[in-house]
Amino acid sequence: MLRRLILGWLVSAAALLIVAHVVPGFYVAGFKAALIAALVIGLINATVGVFLKVVTAPLSILTLGGFLLVINALMLMFASSVLRGFQVRGFVAALIGAIALAVANMALRWLIGGKKG
């Protein structure tokens, strides 16, 4: 279980580095900064993110899940505001970054053969 957790953390950090090279306004200083950012983003998602997703569930249902992207973008902006070496410049960069991050995470997990369950 610990091995899978560490692997997920490394995949998330790699996804952040990939997104930083693709999305303008999305910046990660290096792999160490990506590791720290992945950890902080995970903690934000597990705490504030859960609360926001529960509170905004009706809006997310009305928008067929589209509002979840807005929540993820806001959480990336929040993480950016508390971390050095990780910057998201503007809401549009955060929104595009949230989408690209989800795609990059999914692709990397598929490449390494990560299975749910």
Phi and psi in radians as a Rosetta constraint file:
Dihedral C 1 N 2 CA 2 C 2 CIRCULARHARMONIC -1.114 0.35
Dihedral N 2 CA 2 C 2 N 3 CIRCULARHARMONIC -0.682 0.35
Dihedral C 2 N 3 CA 3 C 3 CIRCULARHARMONIC -1.063 0.35
Dihedral N 3 CA 3 C 3 N 4 CIRCULARHARMONIC -0.736 0.35
Dihedral C 3 N 4 CA 4 C 4 CIRCULARHARMONIC -1.181 0.35
Dihedral N 4 CA 4 C 4 N 5 CIRCULARHARMONIC -0.637 0.35
Dihedral C 4 N 5 CA 5 C 5 CIRCULARHARMONIC -1.132 0.35
Dihedral N 5 CA 5 C 5 N 6 CIRCULARHARMONIC -0.787 0.35
Dihedral C 5 N 6 CA 6 C 6 CIRCULARHARMONIC -1.150 0.35
Dihedral N 6 CA 6 C 6 N 7 CIRCULARHARMONIC -0.706 0.35
Dihedral C 6 N 7 CA 7 C 7 CIRCULARHARMONIC -1.094 0.35
Dihedral N 7 CA 7 C 7 N 8 CIRCULARHARMONIC -0.740 0.35
Dihedral C 7 N 8 CA 8 C 8 CIRCULARHARMONIC -1.080 0.35
Dihedral N 8 CA 8 C 8 N 9 CIRCULARHARMONIC -0.686 0.35
Dihedral C 8 N 9 CA 9 C 9 CIRCULARHARMONIC -1.109 0.35
Dihedral N 9 CA 9 C 9 N 10 CIRCULARHARMONIC -0.777 0.35
Dihedral C 9 N 10 CA 10 C 10 CIRCULARHARMONIC -1.136 0.35
Dihedral N 10 CA 10 C 10 N 11 CIRCULARHARMONIC -0.690 0.35
Dihedral C 10 N 11 CA 11 C 11 CIRCULARHARMONIC -1.117 0.35
Dihedral N 11 CA 11 C 11 N 12 CIRCULARHARMONIC -0.744 0.35
Dihedral C 11 N 12 CA 12 C 12 CIRCULARHARMONIC -1.113 0.35
Dihedral N 12 CA 12 C 12 N 13 CIRCULARHARMONIC -0.685 0.35
Dihedral C 12 N 13 CA 13 C 13 CIRCULARHARMONIC -1.147 0.35
Dihedral N 13 CA 13 C 13 N 14 CIRCULARHARMONIC -0.732 0.35
Dihedral C 13 N 14 CA 14 C 14 CIRCULARHARMONIC -1.115 0.35
Dihedral N 14 CA 14 C 14 N 15 CIRCULARHARMONIC -0.695 0.35
Dihedral C 14 N 15 CA 15 C 15 CIRCULARHARMONIC -1.092 0.35
Dihedral N 15 CA 15 C 15 N 16 CIRCULARHARMONIC -0.687 0.35
Dihedral C 15 N 16 CA 16 C 16 CIRCULARHARMONIC -1.077 0.35
Dihedral N 16 CA 16 C 16 N 17 CIRCULARHARMONIC -0.720 0.35
Dihedral C 16 N 17 CA 17 C 17 CIRCULARHARMONIC -1.150 0.35
Dihedral N 17 CA 17 C 17 N 18 CIRCULARHARMONIC -0.703 0.35
Dihedral C 17 N 18 CA 18 C 18 CIRCULARHARMONIC -1.097 0.35
Dihedral N 18 CA 18 C 18 N 19 CIRCULARHARMONIC -0.829 0.35
Dihedral C 18 N 19 CA 19 C 19 CIRCULARHARMONIC -1.096 0.35
Dihedral N 19 CA 19 C 19 N 20 CIRCULARHARMONIC -0.647 0.35
Dihedral C 19 N 20 CA 20 C 20 CIRCULARHARMONIC -1.103 0.35
Dihedral N 20 CA 20 C 20 N 21 CIRCULARHARMONIC -0.492 0.35
Dihedral C 20 N 21 CA 21 C 21 CIRCULARHARMONIC -1.470 0.35
Dihedral N 21 CA 21 C 21 N 22 CIRCULARHARMONIC -0.274 0.35
Dihedral C 21 N 22 CA 22 C 22 CIRCULARHARMONIC -1.849 0.35
Dihedral N 22 CA 22 C 22 N 23 CIRCULARHARMONIC -0.665 0.35
Dihedral C 22 N 23 CA 23 C 23 CIRCULARHARMONIC -1.716 0.35
Dihedral N 23 CA 23 C 23 N 24 CIRCULARHARMONIC 2.089 0.35
Dihedral C 23 N 24 CA 24 C 24 CIRCULARHARMONIC -1.129 0.35
Dihedral N 24 CA 24 C 24 N 25 CIRCULARHARMONIC 2.401 0.35
Dihedral C 24 N 25 CA 25 C 25 CIRCULARHARMONIC 1.553 0.35
Dihedral N 25 CA 25 C 25 N 26 CIRCULARHARMONIC 0.033 0.35
Dihedral C 25 N 26 CA 26 C 26 CIRCULARHARMONIC -2.019 0.35
Dihedral N 26 CA 26 C 26 N 27 CIRCULARHARMONIC 2.025 0.35
Dihedral C 26 N 27 CA 27 C 27 CIRCULARHARMONIC -2.285 0.35
Dihedral N 27 CA 27 C 27 N 28 CIRCULARHARMONIC 2.311 0.35
Dihedral C 27 N 28 CA 28 C 28 CIRCULARHARMONIC -2.252 0.35
Dihedral N 28 CA 28 C 28 N 29 CIRCULARHARMONIC 2.237 0.35
Dihedral C 28 N 29 CA 29 C 29 CIRCULARHARMONIC -1.185 0.35
Dihedral N 29 CA 29 C 29 N 30 CIRCULARHARMONIC -0.511 0.35
Dihedral C 29 N 30 CA 30 C 30 CIRCULARHARMONIC 3.039 0.35
Dihedral N 30 CA 30 C 30 N 31 CIRCULARHARMONIC -3.026 0.35
Dihedral C 30 N 31 CA 31 C 31 CIRCULARHARMONIC -1.165 0.35
Dihedral N 31 CA 31 C 31 N 32 CIRCULARHARMONIC -0.659 0.35
Dihedral C 31 N 32 CA 32 C 32 CIRCULARHARMONIC -1.089 0.35
Dihedral N 32 CA 32 C 32 N 33 CIRCULARHARMONIC -0.773 0.35
Dihedral C 32 N 33 CA 33 C 33 CIRCULARHARMONIC -1.114 0.35
Dihedral N 33 CA 33 C 33 N 34 CIRCULARHARMONIC -0.640 0.35
Dihedral C 33 N 34 CA 34 C 34 CIRCULARHARMONIC -1.157 0.35
Dihedral N 34 CA 34 C 34 N 35 CIRCULARHARMONIC -0.694 0.35
Dihedral C 34 N 35 CA 35 C 35 CIRCULARHARMONIC -1.087 0.35
Dihedral N 35 CA 35 C 35 N 36 CIRCULARHARMONIC -0.789 0.35
Dihedral C 35 N 36 CA 36 C 36 CIRCULARHARMONIC -1.157 0.35
Dihedral N 36 CA 36 C 36 N 37 CIRCULARHARMONIC -0.759 0.35
Dihedral C 36 N 37 CA 37 C 37 CIRCULARHARMONIC -1.101 0.35
Dihedral N 37 CA 37 C 37 N 38 CIRCULARHARMONIC -0.721 0.35
Dihedral C 37 N 38 CA 38 C 38 CIRCULARHARMONIC -1.082 0.35
Dihedral N 38 CA 38 C 38 N 39 CIRCULARHARMONIC -0.707 0.35
Dihedral C 38 N 39 CA 39 C 39 CIRCULARHARMONIC -1.129 0.35
Dihedral N 39 CA 39 C 39 N 40 CIRCULARHARMONIC -0.827 0.35
Dihedral C 39 N 40 CA 40 C 40 CIRCULARHARMONIC -1.149 0.35
Dihedral N 40 CA 40 C 40 N 41 CIRCULARHARMONIC -0.746 0.35
Dihedral C 40 N 41 CA 41 C 41 CIRCULARHARMONIC -1.077 0.35
Dihedral N 41 CA 41 C 41 N 42 CIRCULARHARMONIC -0.701 0.35
Dihedral C 41 N 42 CA 42 C 42 CIRCULARHARMONIC -1.087 0.35
Dihedral N 42 CA 42 C 42 N 43 CIRCULARHARMONIC -0.734 0.35
Dihedral C 42 N 43 CA 43 C 43 CIRCULARHARMONIC -1.160 0.35
Dihedral N 43 CA 43 C 43 N 44 CIRCULARHARMONIC -0.700 0.35
Dihedral C 43 N 44 CA 44 C 44 CIRCULARHARMONIC -1.123 0.35
Dihedral N 44 CA 44 C 44 N 45 CIRCULARHARMONIC -0.766 0.35
Dihedral C 44 N 45 CA 45 C 45 CIRCULARHARMONIC -1.065 0.35
Dihedral N 45 CA 45 C 45 N 46 CIRCULARHARMONIC -0.658 0.35
Dihedral C 45 N 46 CA 46 C 46 CIRCULARHARMONIC -1.333 0.35
Dihedral N 46 CA 46 C 46 N 47 CIRCULARHARMONIC -0.321 0.35
Dihedral C 46 N 47 CA 47 C 47 CIRCULARHARMONIC -1.975 0.35
Dihedral N 47 CA 47 C 47 N 48 CIRCULARHARMONIC -1.402 0.35
Dihedral C 47 N 48 CA 48 C 48 CIRCULARHARMONIC -1.080 0.35
Dihedral N 48 CA 48 C 48 N 49 CIRCULARHARMONIC -0.694 0.35
Dihedral C 48 N 49 CA 49 C 49 CIRCULARHARMONIC -1.060 0.35
Dihedral N 49 CA 49 C 49 N 50 CIRCULARHARMONIC -0.756 0.35
Dihedral C 49 N 50 CA 50 C 50 CIRCULARHARMONIC -1.089 0.35
Dihedral N 50 CA 50 C 50 N 51 CIRCULARHARMONIC -0.783 0.35
Dihedral C 50 N 51 CA 51 C 51 CIRCULARHARMONIC -1.056 0.35
Dihedral N 51 CA 51 C 51 N 52 CIRCULARHARMONIC -0.846 0.35
Dihedral C 51 N 52 CA 52 C 52 CIRCULARHARMONIC -1.092 0.35
Dihedral N 52 CA 52 C 52 N 53 CIRCULARHARMONIC -0.680 0.35
Dihedral C 52 N 53 CA 53 C 53 CIRCULARHARMONIC -1.195 0.35
Dihedral N 53 CA 53 C 53 N 54 CIRCULARHARMONIC -0.606 0.35
Dihedral C 53 N 54 CA 54 C 54 CIRCULARHARMONIC -1.231 0.35
Dihedral N 54 CA 54 C 54 N 55 CIRCULARHARMONIC -0.786 0.35
Dihedral C 54 N 55 CA 55 C 55 CIRCULARHARMONIC -1.137 0.35
Dihedral N 55 CA 55 C 55 N 56 CIRCULARHARMONIC -0.639 0.35
Dihedral C 55 N 56 CA 56 C 56 CIRCULARHARMONIC -1.724 0.35
Dihedral N 56 CA 56 C 56 N 57 CIRCULARHARMONIC 0.275 0.35
Dihedral C 56 N 57 CA 57 C 57 CIRCULARHARMONIC -0.943 0.35
Dihedral N 57 CA 57 C 57 N 58 CIRCULARHARMONIC -0.793 0.35
Dihedral C 57 N 58 CA 58 C 58 CIRCULARHARMONIC -1.038 0.35
Dihedral N 58 CA 58 C 58 N 59 CIRCULARHARMONIC -0.719 0.35
Dihedral C 58 N 59 CA 59 C 59 CIRCULARHARMONIC -1.165 0.35
Dihedral N 59 CA 59 C 59 N 60 CIRCULARHARMONIC -0.662 0.35
Dihedral C 59 N 60 CA 60 C 60 CIRCULARHARMONIC -1.139 0.35
Dihedral N 60 CA 60 C 60 N 61 CIRCULARHARMONIC -0.649 0.35
Dihedral C 60 N 61 CA 61 C 61 CIRCULARHARMONIC -1.170 0.35
Dihedral N 61 CA 61 C 61 N 62 CIRCULARHARMONIC -0.770 0.35
Dihedral C 61 N 62 CA 62 C 62 CIRCULARHARMONIC -1.075 0.35
Dihedral N 62 CA 62 C 62 N 63 CIRCULARHARMONIC -0.589 0.35
Dihedral C 62 N 63 CA 63 C 63 CIRCULARHARMONIC -1.686 0.35
Dihedral N 63 CA 63 C 63 N 64 CIRCULARHARMONIC 0.224 0.35
Dihedral C 63 N 64 CA 64 C 64 CIRCULARHARMONIC 0.946 0.35
Dihedral N 64 CA 64 C 64 N 65 CIRCULARHARMONIC 0.693 0.35
Dihedral C 64 N 65 CA 65 C 65 CIRCULARHARMONIC 1.553 0.35
Dihedral N 65 CA 65 C 65 N 66 CIRCULARHARMONIC -0.100 0.35
Dihedral C 65 N 66 CA 66 C 66 CIRCULARHARMONIC -1.082 0.35
Dihedral N 66 CA 66 C 66 N 67 CIRCULARHARMONIC -0.573 0.35
Dihedral C 66 N 67 CA 67 C 67 CIRCULARHARMONIC -1.199 0.35
Dihedral N 67 CA 67 C 67 N 68 CIRCULARHARMONIC -0.371 0.35
Dihedral C 67 N 68 CA 68 C 68 CIRCULARHARMONIC -1.087 0.35
Dihedral N 68 CA 68 C 68 N 69 CIRCULARHARMONIC -0.563 0.35
Dihedral C 68 N 69 CA 69 C 69 CIRCULARHARMONIC -1.129 0.35
Dihedral N 69 CA 69 C 69 N 70 CIRCULARHARMONIC -0.654 0.35
Dihedral C 69 N 70 CA 70 C 70 CIRCULARHARMONIC -1.131 0.35
Dihedral N 70 CA 70 C 70 N 71 CIRCULARHARMONIC -0.759 0.35
Dihedral C 70 N 71 CA 71 C 71 CIRCULARHARMONIC -1.082 0.35
Dihedral N 71 CA 71 C 71 N 72 CIRCULARHARMONIC -0.785 0.35
Dihedral C 71 N 72 CA 72 C 72 CIRCULARHARMONIC -1.096 0.35
Dihedral N 72 CA 72 C 72 N 73 CIRCULARHARMONIC -0.677 0.35
Dihedral C 72 N 73 CA 73 C 73 CIRCULARHARMONIC -1.113 0.35
Dihedral N 73 CA 73 C 73 N 74 CIRCULARHARMONIC -0.756 0.35
Dihedral C 73 N 74 CA 74 C 74 CIRCULARHARMONIC -1.105 0.35
Dihedral N 74 CA 74 C 74 N 75 CIRCULARHARMONIC -0.660 0.35
Dihedral C 74 N 75 CA 75 C 75 CIRCULARHARMONIC -1.190 0.35
Dihedral N 75 CA 75 C 75 N 76 CIRCULARHARMONIC -0.626 0.35
Dihedral C 75 N 76 CA 76 C 76 CIRCULARHARMONIC -1.125 0.35
Dihedral N 76 CA 76 C 76 N 77 CIRCULARHARMONIC -0.715 0.35
Dihedral C 76 N 77 CA 77 C 77 CIRCULARHARMONIC -1.121 0.35
Dihedral N 77 CA 77 C 77 N 78 CIRCULARHARMONIC -0.693 0.35
Dihedral C 77 N 78 CA 78 C 78 CIRCULARHARMONIC -1.110 0.35
Dihedral N 78 CA 78 C 78 N 79 CIRCULARHARMONIC -0.809 0.35
Dihedral C 78 N 79 CA 79 C 79 CIRCULARHARMONIC -1.051 0.35
Dihedral N 79 CA 79 C 79 N 80 CIRCULARHARMONIC -0.693 0.35
Dihedral C 79 N 80 CA 80 C 80 CIRCULARHARMONIC -1.086 0.35
Dihedral N 80 CA 80 C 80 N 81 CIRCULARHARMONIC -0.598 0.35
Dihedral C 80 N 81 CA 81 C 81 CIRCULARHARMONIC -1.309 0.35
Dihedral N 81 CA 81 C 81 N 82 CIRCULARHARMONIC -0.334 0.35
Dihedral C 81 N 82 CA 82 C 82 CIRCULARHARMONIC -1.874 0.35
Dihedral N 82 CA 82 C 82 N 83 CIRCULARHARMONIC -0.043 0.35
Dihedral C 82 N 83 CA 83 C 83 CIRCULARHARMONIC -2.049 0.35
Dihedral N 83 CA 83 C 83 N 84 CIRCULARHARMONIC 2.530 0.35
Dihedral C 83 N 84 CA 84 C 84 CIRCULARHARMONIC -1.624 0.35
Dihedral N 84 CA 84 C 84 N 85 CIRCULARHARMONIC 2.542 0.35
Dihedral C 84 N 85 CA 85 C 85 CIRCULARHARMONIC 1.496 0.35
Dihedral N 85 CA 85 C 85 N 86 CIRCULARHARMONIC -0.012 0.35
Dihedral C 85 N 86 CA 86 C 86 CIRCULARHARMONIC -2.378 0.35
Dihedral N 86 CA 86 C 86 N 87 CIRCULARHARMONIC 2.047 0.35
Dihedral C 86 N 87 CA 87 C 87 CIRCULARHARMONIC -2.294 0.35
Dihedral N 87 CA 87 C 87 N 88 CIRCULARHARMONIC 2.439 0.35
Dihedral C 87 N 88 CA 88 C 88 CIRCULARHARMONIC -2.192 0.35
Dihedral N 88 CA 88 C 88 N 89 CIRCULARHARMONIC 2.044 0.35
Dihedral C 88 N 89 CA 89 C 89 CIRCULARHARMONIC -1.738 0.35
Dihedral N 89 CA 89 C 89 N 90 CIRCULARHARMONIC 1.593 0.35
Dihedral C 89 N 90 CA 90 C 90 CIRCULARHARMONIC 1.750 0.35
Dihedral N 90 CA 90 C 90 N 91 CIRCULARHARMONIC 2.779 0.35
Dihedral C 90 N 91 CA 91 C 91 CIRCULARHARMONIC -1.201 0.35
Dihedral N 91 CA 91 C 91 N 92 CIRCULARHARMONIC -0.648 0.35
Dihedral C 91 N 92 CA 92 C 92 CIRCULARHARMONIC -1.111 0.35
Dihedral N 92 CA 92 C 92 N 93 CIRCULARHARMONIC -0.757 0.35
Dihedral C 92 N 93 CA 93 C 93 CIRCULARHARMONIC -1.090 0.35
Dihedral N 93 CA 93 C 93 N 94 CIRCULARHARMONIC -0.673 0.35
Dihedral C 93 N 94 CA 94 C 94 CIRCULARHARMONIC -1.170 0.35
Dihedral N 94 CA 94 C 94 N 95 CIRCULARHARMONIC -0.710 0.35
Dihedral C 94 N 95 CA 95 C 95 CIRCULARHARMONIC -1.169 0.35
Dihedral N 95 CA 95 C 95 N 96 CIRCULARHARMONIC -0.836 0.35
Dihedral C 95 N 96 CA 96 C 96 CIRCULARHARMONIC -1.123 0.35
Dihedral N 96 CA 96 C 96 N 97 CIRCULARHARMONIC -0.686 0.35
Dihedral C 96 N 97 CA 97 C 97 CIRCULARHARMONIC -1.103 0.35
Dihedral N 97 CA 97 C 97 N 98 CIRCULARHARMONIC -0.672 0.35
Dihedral C 97 N 98 CA 98 C 98 CIRCULARHARMONIC -1.110 0.35
Dihedral N 98 CA 98 C 98 N 99 CIRCULARHARMONIC -0.736 0.35
Dihedral C 98 N 99 CA 99 C 99 CIRCULARHARMONIC -1.154 0.35
Dihedral N 99 CA 99 C 99 N 100 CIRCULARHARMONIC -0.842 0.35
Dihedral C 99 N 100 CA 100 C 100 CIRCULARHARMONIC -1.110 0.35
Dihedral N 100 CA 100 C 100 N 101 CIRCULARHARMONIC -0.632 0.35
Dihedral C 100 N 101 CA 101 C 101 CIRCULARHARMONIC -1.143 0.35
Dihedral N 101 CA 101 C 101 N 102 CIRCULARHARMONIC -0.726 0.35
Dihedral C 101 N 102 CA 102 C 102 CIRCULARHARMONIC -1.099 0.35
Dihedral N 102 CA 102 C 102 N 103 CIRCULARHARMONIC -0.761 0.35
Dihedral C 102 N 103 CA 103 C 103 CIRCULARHARMONIC -1.163 0.35
Dihedral N 103 CA 103 C 103 N 104 CIRCULARHARMONIC -0.781 0.35
Dihedral C 103 N 104 CA 104 C 104 CIRCULARHARMONIC -1.118 0.35
Dihedral N 104 CA 104 C 104 N 105 CIRCULARHARMONIC -0.746 0.35
Dihedral C 104 N 105 CA 105 C 105 CIRCULARHARMONIC -1.053 0.35
Dihedral N 105 CA 105 C 105 N 106 CIRCULARHARMONIC -0.802 0.35
Dihedral C 105 N 106 CA 106 C 106 CIRCULARHARMONIC -1.092 0.35
Dihedral N 106 CA 106 C 106 N 107 CIRCULARHARMONIC -0.781 0.35
Dihedral C 106 N 107 CA 107 C 107 CIRCULARHARMONIC -1.129 0.35
Dihedral N 107 CA 107 C 107 N 108 CIRCULARHARMONIC -0.774 0.35
Dihedral C 107 N 108 CA 108 C 108 CIRCULARHARMONIC -1.142 0.35
Dihedral N 108 CA 108 C 108 N 109 CIRCULARHARMONIC -0.719 0.35
Dihedral C 108 N 109 CA 109 C 109 CIRCULARHARMONIC -1.131 0.35
Dihedral N 109 CA 109 C 109 N 110 CIRCULARHARMONIC -0.631 0.35
Dihedral C 109 N 110 CA 110 C 110 CIRCULARHARMONIC -1.162 0.35
Dihedral N 110 CA 110 C 110 N 111 CIRCULARHARMONIC -0.738 0.35
Dihedral C 110 N 111 CA 111 C 111 CIRCULARHARMONIC -1.098 0.35
Dihedral N 111 CA 111 C 111 N 112 CIRCULARHARMONIC -0.661 0.35
Dihedral C 111 N 112 CA 112 C 112 CIRCULARHARMONIC -1.509 0.35
Dihedral N 112 CA 112 C 112 N 113 CIRCULARHARMONIC -0.025 0.35
Dihedral C 112 N 113 CA 113 C 113 CIRCULARHARMONIC 1.407 0.35
Dihedral N 113 CA 113 C 113 N 114 CIRCULARHARMONIC 0.450 0.35
Dihedral C 113 N 114 CA 114 C 114 CIRCULARHARMONIC -1.180 0.35
Dihedral N 114 CA 114 C 114 N 115 CIRCULARHARMONIC 2.158 0.35
Dihedral C 114 N 115 CA 115 C 115 CIRCULARHARMONIC -1.973 0.35
Dihedral N 115 CA 115 C 115 N 116 CIRCULARHARMONIC 2.488 0.35
Dihedral C 115 N 116 CA 116 C 116 CIRCULARHARMONIC -1.331 0.35
Dihedral N 116 CA 116 C 116 N 117 CIRCULARHARMONIC 2.599 0.35
